[in-house]
């Protein structure tokens, strides 16, 4: 592809993306393809010679697009959002064009310095504790941040010897603690780090889904009595099922007195801290050793970009630093080398897109975006409460409403599948207190009240069919 | 930013990237900024209101560009390359525009199916063993692939119980094996997985930097005798220091008879397998349980994209699968859910860029690209051999030449720093057999013979100055 061909294809692609995002609602939200269908349609022998862009583009439109579930549709209410914005897309494009690897400060100083700077902006924007200033790093996802935090906790509990001798030589079970509503990545991190599933203690949660601190204390005491080594507590600021908020202050008092690493996973809800009226969910965050939030969920920054903050970065680098000769650089003592702050060695220039987003929207733009989603969720919650066939399964939290048909699990599940099959909206489900629940999460920048209203009309109509009423 | 503003800024940005890549050699290769300089120049208070694109763009040019080390410059000979191409950039842009998360098959079936398909193309292109067909996954970097492989080895050695009971309950040291020339990510993975640095056995390498299999056998026998549990062997197809090739067949015979997981790290050199004349380096790869190669190094696909292949994916998913209710999907048994194949949960649509690259270049285009770099390295090697002031520190391997001044370590190091300070080329160093060596790695698509010739002229001239000769 020549420079001239790239320019033409690039301009067309920019225009296509603008068109796509403006009209994403015209596509069926959940891809309707059958397993194997996309592969079958793109299958061709490895090409001996290069092909023209147009051939690839035609195949993309014909064969790939049908296999896309449209996360950017205003009718996407599933999981948590992975929203984006024009400035973020430009940041990603620019990063791809520069093609630099910021593994070391010297391998592109701007990658490191802009990253530390823009994460300090997040400390301001989200009113995070001051001890997170200057100690942020961009990770791919909250899963990776939680793993890094858990490794710090593991090593702190072992007085930083586990790195060296290995857990097999410790001869003691390490235990970690998170609520029964925590994200699966915590258990995954425990498996990766050699802690083991059996040593993941699931602290009971209350009826809202929030961790019960008294149970955390009980578990720690029992584990110590049994000869285990409690090493890590992960609290959730906004659980995946119901956006429940663990009581950070009470948990922090326990971790402080027990001297256990305290991580807070604010992957989704952390963005809400941009609005002063929602900051009560961060009460107690000042006792956290580490914290993560995903601008790639609700802060208009396309996937992937997780921001991880650690009180004492030396704890992290002590755990992850390996320094071979070929990576020795002159400035090692006076600069940050982010390669020691996460699992991979290499790293993209991801700070660019967050820099563009924060500057393009400003504090006010980001707050308006969050507040509108919360407002729409409040409206939807009222509709649910007012319809006698439906019930809320947990209190609305921020932009998430969990609801079901009073008629039970089975009709609720049939309702979900019928809605998703319609192509007109996409929802996912969970179980809360053993009961099947539909989750409606509002997080797309283009979701307006009319979309939520249409969704509600479709839900009511489909519920009528499911319940065997005449619609 | 409106749709119209995005189009205008996007077109300009596409044009800028084309200009940048065509003229990357005009910039000083290694950024000359001092620590803190970029941060100081971008520092401003968190903006209350949104700013216009032009303001950000002006700051990018004025403050970020000076802090960039230009990996896409034809005069970048440092580390290993992170090369890219126009079709790859378009793929990254398209992925950012679609903004989908392929964590589950159903969360965008095309993400999963195109990925499995295009990795099967790599099996064809690189003539990989047939047991890697249908079992590839894209990871961010080789560090993450190696960690996943090590976890499989750990669990296999523990008969898949470590996941559950944790290493602390095993009460036995697990050991892993790699050469003293292996990448730092192997030791990092051992630390993360709870194996411990002390249990990383560094197998001696020969004078070319290749692992000595007899020493591997000795270490395993000694560890078993001492009550340790050998669990993982990682061989390198192209070491970071000198692109040395571990003897895979001999190593594979040992891992097979010892029943130890055998991983092969072909991050850099794996791309050379596209050319039949270089395939001897893969002799024995058929005994590997897992293999990784980074198209983001030498296959024209911008960072990040590592391709990881595992003989039996069930081993991987058995290690990494955690299935909470909110991720249960109808098709779980008949499709791949890649979230269980790596550390993170969420995932970008990275297959697009590799699909575009392979189709745009075709087999011939990729081979031409590799062969030209190897040819240029051969030319450079001859120049080194013909100049009495210089010596080769190891045999040239593929596109990498390691050399030094015969005058010793100190003049060689001064030569390196002087060359990097010039801004006209960028090299990095290593130590081989205890001796300081400069590494010249040729991997940029725009590096032509004239660039290597100019680099050599500059090296000779600078060497003259360093050696105190009149130039």
Interface residues (C-beta under 8 A of the other chain):
Chain A: X1 X3 X5 X6 X7 X9 X10 X11 X13 X14 X15 X16 X17 X18 X20 X21 X22 X30 X31 X33 X35 X36 X37 X38 X39 X42 X43 X46 X47 X48 X49 X50 X51 X53 X55 X56 X60 X63 X64 X65 X66 X67 X68 X69 X70 X71 X72 X78 X79 X82 X83 X84 X85 X86 X87 X88 X89 X90 X92 X93 X94 X96 X97 X98 X99 X100 X101 X105 X106 X107 X108 X109 X110 X111 X113 X114 X116 X117 X121 X124 X125 X140 X141 X143 X144 X147 X151 X154 X162 X163 X164 X165 X166 X167 X168 X169 X170 X171 X172 X173 X174 X183 X184 X185 X187 X188 X190 X191 X192 X193 X194 X195 X196 X197 X198 X199 X229 X240 X241 X296 X302 X303 X304 X319 X320 X322 X323 X324 X325 X326 X327 X330 X331 X334 X335 X343 X344 X345 X346 X348 X352 X355 X356 X358 X359 X360 X361 X362 X363 X364 X365 X428 X429 X430 X431 X439
Chain B: X1 X3 X5 X6 X7 X9 X10 X11 X13 X14 X15 X16 X17 X18 X20 X21 X22 X30 X31 X33 X35 X36 X37 X38 X39 X42 X43 X46 X47 X48 X49 X50 X51 X53 X55 X56 X60 X63 X64 X65 X66 X67 X68 X69 X70 X71 X72 X78 X79 X82 X83 X84 X85 X86 X87 X88 X89 X90 X92 X93 X94 X96 X97 X98 X99 X100 X101 X105 X106 X107 X108 X109 X110 X111 X113 X114 X116 X117 X121 X124 X125 X140 X141 X143 X144 X147 X151 X154 X162 X163 X164 X165 X166 X167 X168 X169 X170 X171 X172 X173 X174 X183 X184 X185 X187 X188 X190 X191 X192 X193 X194 X195 X196 X197 X198 X199 X229 X240 X241 X296 X302 X303 X304 X319 X320 X322 X323 X324 X325 X326 X327 X331 X334 X335 X343 X344 X345 X346 X348 X352 X355 X356 X358 X359 X360 X361 X362 X363 X364 X365 X417 X428 X429 X430 X431 X439
